[in-house]
Amino acid sequence: MNSQELLNIVEEFGSPVYVYDAAKIEYQYQRLTKVFSKVEQFKVHYAVKALSNISILKVLKQLGSGLDTVSIEEVQLGLHAGFEPKEIMYTPNGVSLEEIEAVAALGVQINIDNLSILEQFGTKHPKTPVCVRINPHVMAGGNANISVGHIDSKFGISIHQLPHLLRIIENTKMHINGIHMHTGSDILDVDVFLYAAEILFETAKHFSELEFIDFGSGFKVPYKKDDIETNVEEFGKKLTKRFLAFEKEYGRPLTLAFEPGKFLVSEAGFFLAKVNVVKQTTSTVFAGIDSGFNHLIRPMLYGSQHHIENISNPKGKERFYSVVGYICETDTFASNRRITEITEGDILCFRNAGAYCFSMSSNYNSRVRPAEVLWYNGKAHLIRQRETLKDILKNQIEITL
Ligand SMILES: Cc1ncc(COP(=O)(O)O)c(C=O)c1O
């Protein structure tokens, strides 16, 4: 999308606003399926948590994707968007047995990541096919918060617990049809992926009825021009070779699955906000925008670097700015960033705003959440209205004092 198209969207729908480019989602989806084109049964399950607007889910459905979900509400959103239950994978962590049973009753593929629930579920529902999430104990991921496959992580069943896992399966006679891992987000090193995959292949040999192996996600996407990213083409080539060899050894056809979030939607998203105030202090120049970490928490939460451009003055002289929000505590999007000269009223564009941005937004400071717009076939479609005070008051119950 170009700057004028983005400015037109602000003109029409106001600011702040999230914009998603459907063509970029499609490009990334096709890119991934192409690198695994030699695998007969290849499946993508889009990680709904990254961006869960039902119109985005519909775009992914049209492309042929399934869904990866982590809550019964995400499952219900997927069903609402038109997905068949069998196209949905449910990978919760720390949820109740009751919720897992309710999701299984909908016909969705469940993925269990602890032995306690596995034993209880298998005892009650031995005929329901279950996938198991393995923790291969590989340190991978861009930072500690998004590294989930290591020894101290709460996710998955440790590979060291394999004997106990197999005993539960034998005793309950349950049907394990899939094996899964997800070791973290922003994994750069292809060899780390491949190393973890080897552990999963080794573990898979202990299960005789597998239909699929799900390698999770974690592809690192570029956050600015010339930024490093996971080389999915190299990875695809190497994993395909290894997977086809394993499939032969296993003796049954297997589906190779991934569940990317960021890879599919991160670069498709733009967050547009207006500069309310330019404030010169003794130490810096602040550009204060009509938003805050209530709308985009990633920089404050994990130090994410979202590239920021002043699309109202793209050719201006560059200066150093600290871009801050209006929340009444430290609320910094970027410090000492080189941005073309900013005047009050200019529109700043935050890149990589598709994944974990709107979906992590809140009403903190009693601020309403922004609108969402989908750019589809050269037209802007409003896919979520900007909230109003009514939304903030909606579930509140006023008592009479
Ligand atoms: C189980 C699982 N699968 C997939 C994903 C998507 O990861 P990413 O957005 O890095 O592709 C996540 C992210 O947290 C996850 O927890």
The ligand as a MOL file (V3000), in Angstrom:
LIG
                    3D

  0  0  0     0  0            999 V3000
M  V30 BEGIN CTAB
M  V30 COUNTS 16 16 0 0 0
M  V30 BEGIN ATOM
M  V30 1 C 1.2020 -22.6100 19.9430 0
M  V30 2 C 1.5460 -21.4710 19.0650 0
M  V30 3 N 1.5090 -21.6430 17.7410 0
M  V30 4 C 1.7890 -20.6210 16.8920 0
M  V30 5 C 2.1050 -19.3580 17.3460 0
M  V30 6 C 2.3940 -18.2650 16.3500 0
M  V30 7 O 3.7010 -17.8340 16.4270 0
M  V30 8 P 4.2590 -16.6990 15.4310 0
M  V30 9 O 3.3430 -15.5380 15.5300 0
M  V30 10 O 5.6340 -16.4160 15.8760 0
M  V30 11 O 4.2110 -17.2620 14.0540 0
M  V30 12 C 2.1770 -19.1410 18.7210 0
M  V30 13 C 2.5540 -17.8150 19.2430 0
M  V30 14 O 2.6360 -17.5050 20.3770 0
M  V30 15 C 1.8730 -20.2180 19.6100 0
M  V30 16 O 1.9000 -20.0470 20.9420 0
M  V30 END ATOM
M  V30 BEGIN BOND
M  V30 1 1 1 2
M  V30 2 1 2 3
M  V30 3 2 2 15
M  V30 4 2 3 4
M  V30 5 1 4 5
M  V30 6 1 5 6
M  V30 7 2 5 12
M  V30 8 1 6 7
M  V30 9 1 7 8
M  V30 10 2 8 9
M  V30 11 1 8 10
M  V30 12 1 8 11
M  V30 13 1 12 13
M  V30 14 1 12 15
M  V30 15 2 13 14
M  V30 16 1 15 16
M  V30 END BOND
M  V30 END CTAB
M  END
